Amino acid sequence: MADANIITVKDIHSLRTYTEFLVSIHDCRQALIESKGNQDKALTWLKEQGILQPRSTKFENWAFPPVGAKPVWGYIYAKAEIFLRMNPGIAEKEWKRDFRVPDKYHEKIRSGLEQILAGAGQKREQPLRGIGICAFYALMSIIGLKVVSQAAEFGEDDVLDTMTLEQHITGNQVIIFNLVDHPKHYLMPDS
């Protein structure tokens, strides 16, 4: 086993890039430690542990974005599919460890991932629903998107958030619609 101090961020990024970002930062780091920094041995270790699977088995029967969708939606669908196909305990452990997502948001995040695969969030007429604000931000972080801008349309009982997000790796932008409860549902009544 290698000293963890000799594994650099560049080494981890190189291995993650080679695996097409299908392996977490934590798992890439562990593989490099186990293989004493040797990338080929690290790949072998990831395969032996069942973490990295051949593409032919990993992507059978996957959902794909509708024809005409922006290219970034392919990335979003793939990330949603990956997390939903993972053992729930492992996925939630990764969310907690890598993204510091509290347990109370896990169910809403899973719902958001399922809604994304069903086509929700791409159009204002079919927004994500029931996720809330905090779980939405956690979900976007897990998928690898950061908020660039936000606009809100207030209705009588809800708010439609139009979120412009940017993919961390490519810089591609996408708009995702999220319907949340109106703030009046959280305000204390006047005394």
C-alpha positions in Angstrom: 0.0 0.0 0.0 1.3 3.4 -0.9 1.6 6.4 1.4 -1.6 8.5 0.8 0.6 11.6 0.8 2.2 10.7 -2.5 -1.1 10.5 -4.4 -1.7 13.9 -6.0 -5.0 15.5 -7.1 -3.6 15.3 -10.6 -3.2 11.5 -10.2 -6.8 11.2 -9.0 -8.1 13.4 -11.8 -6.2 11.4 -14.4 -7.6 8.1 -13.2 -11.2 9.6 -13.0 -10.8 11.0 -16.5 -9.7 7.6 -17.8 -12.8 5.9 -16.2 -14.9 8.6 -17.8 -15.9 9.9 -14.3 -17.8 6.8 -13.5 -15.7 6.2 -10.4 -15.8 8.5 -7.4 -12.9 10.6 -6.2 -12.7 8.5 -3.0 -12.5 5.2 -4.9 -9.9 6.5 -7.4 -7.8 7.7 -4.5 -8.1 4.4 -2.7 -7.2 2.5 -5.9 -4.1 4.6 -6.4 -3.1 4.0 -2.7 -3.6 0.2 -3.1 -1.6 0.2 -6.3 1.2 2.4 -5.0 0.3 5.1 -7.5 0.4 2.8 -10.6 -2.6 3.8 -12.8 -2.8 0.4 -14.7 -2.8 -1.5 -11.4 -5.3 1.0 -10.0 -7.7 0.2 -12.9 -7.2 -3.5 -12.3 -8.0 -3.0 -8.6 -11.2 -1.0 -9.4 -12.3 -3.9 -11.7 -11.5 -6.5 -9.1 -13.5 -4.6 -6.5 -16.5 -4.4 -9.0 -16.3 -0.6 -8.9 -15.4 -0.3 -12.6 -17.4 -2.5 -14.9 -17.0 -2.9 -18.7 -19.0 -0.4 -20.6 -20.9 -3.1 -22.4 -22.5 -4.3 -19.1 -22.6 -0.9 -17.4 -24.8 0.8 -20.0 -27.3 -1.8 -21.1 -30.9 -0.7 -21.1 -30.2 2.9 -20.0 -32.6 5.8 -20.3 -31.5 8.5 -22.8 -32.7 12.1 -23.1 -35.4 12.8 -25.7 -34.3 13.7 -29.3 -33.5 17.4 -29.5 -32.5 17.8 -25.9 -29.3 19.8 -25.2 -26.2 17.6 -25.1 -25.7 18.3 -21.3 -28.9 16.3 -20.7 -27.1 13.1 -21.8 -24.6 13.7 -19.0 -27.5 14.4 -16.5 -29.3 11.3 -17.5 -26.2 9.2 -17.2 -25.4 10.6 -13.7 -29.1 10.0 -12.6 -28.9 6.4 -14.0 -25.6 5.7 -12.3 -26.9 6.8 -8.8 -30.2 4.9 -9.2 -28.5 1.7 -10.3 -26.1 1.8 -7.3 -26.9 0.0 -4.2 -28.9 2.6 -2.3 -26.7 2.3 0.8 -23.6 2.8 -1.2 -25.0 5.8 -3.1 -26.3 7.5 0.0 -22.9 6.8 1.8 -21.2 8.5 -1.2 -23.6 11.5 -1.1 -22.9 11.9 2.6 -19.1 11.4 2.3 -18.3 13.2 -1.0 -21.0 15.9 -1.0 -22.0 16.2 2.7 -25.6 15.7 2.0 -27.7 15.1 5.2 -29.7 11.9 5.5 -32.9 13.8 5.5 -32.5 14.7 1.8 -31.7 11.3 0.5 -35.3 10.3 -0.3 -35.9 13.6 -2.1 -32.7 13.3 -4.1 -33.7 9.7 -5.2 -37.1 11.1 -6.2 -35.4 13.9 -8.2 -33.2 11.3 -10.0 -36.2 9.3 -10.9 -38.1 12.4 -12.1 -35.1 13.4 -14.3 -35.1 10.0 -16.0 -38.9 10.4 -16.6 -38.2 13.7 -18.4 -39.1 16.1 -15.7 -37.2 19.4 -15.2 -36.5 20.1 -18.8 -39.7 22.1 -19.5 -41.6 24.6 -17.4 -44.8 22.6 -18.0 -43.1 19.5 -16.4 -40.9 20.7 -13.6 -39.3 18.7 -10.9 -41.7 18.4 -8.0 -41.6 17.7 -4.3 -37.9 18.1 -3.9 -37.7 21.4 -2.2 -34.9 23.9 -2.4 -32.2 22.4 -0.2 -32.5 18.9 -1.7 -32.5 20.4 -5.2 -29.2 22.1 -4.6 -27.8 18.9 -3.1 -29.1 17.0 -6.2 -27.5 19.4 -8.6 -24.2 19.2 -6.7 -24.2 15.3 -6.9 -24.9 15.4 -10.6 -22.0 17.9 -11.1 -23.9 21.1 -11.8 -23.5 24.5 -10.2 -26.0 27.3 -10.1 -25.3 30.2 -12.4 -28.6 32.1 -12.0 -32.1 31.7 -10.7 -35.4 33.3 -11.5 -38.7 32.7 -9.6 -42.3 32.9 -10.6 -44.6 33.1 -7.7 -48.0 31.5 -7.9 -50.7 31.3 -5.3 -49.5 28.1 -3.6 -46.1 27.4 -5.2 -43.0 28.9 -6.8 -41.5 27.9 -10.2 -37.8 28.2 -10.0 -36.0 28.5 -13.4 -32.5 27.5 -12.6 -29.6 28.0 -15.0 -26.9 25.5 -14.2 -23.4 24.9 -15.5 -21.7 21.5 -15.8 -18.4 21.7 -13.8 -16.3 19.8 -16.4 -17.4 21.3 -19.7 -19.0 24.6 -18.7 -22.1 23.7 -20.7 -25.2 25.4 -19.4 -28.7 24.0 -19.0 -32.0 25.2 -17.5 -33.8 23.1 -15.1 -37.3 23.9 -13.7 -38.1 23.1 -10.1 -41.5 23.6 -8.5 -41.4 24.4 -4.7 -43.9 25.3 -2.1 -44.7 29.0 -1.7 -42.9 30.6 1.3 -46.2 31.5 2.9 -46.4 27.8 3.9 -43.4 28.3 6.2 -44.1 31.7 7.6 -45.5 32.0 11.1 -49.0 33.5 11.3 -49.3 37.1 12.6 -50.1 37.2 16.3 
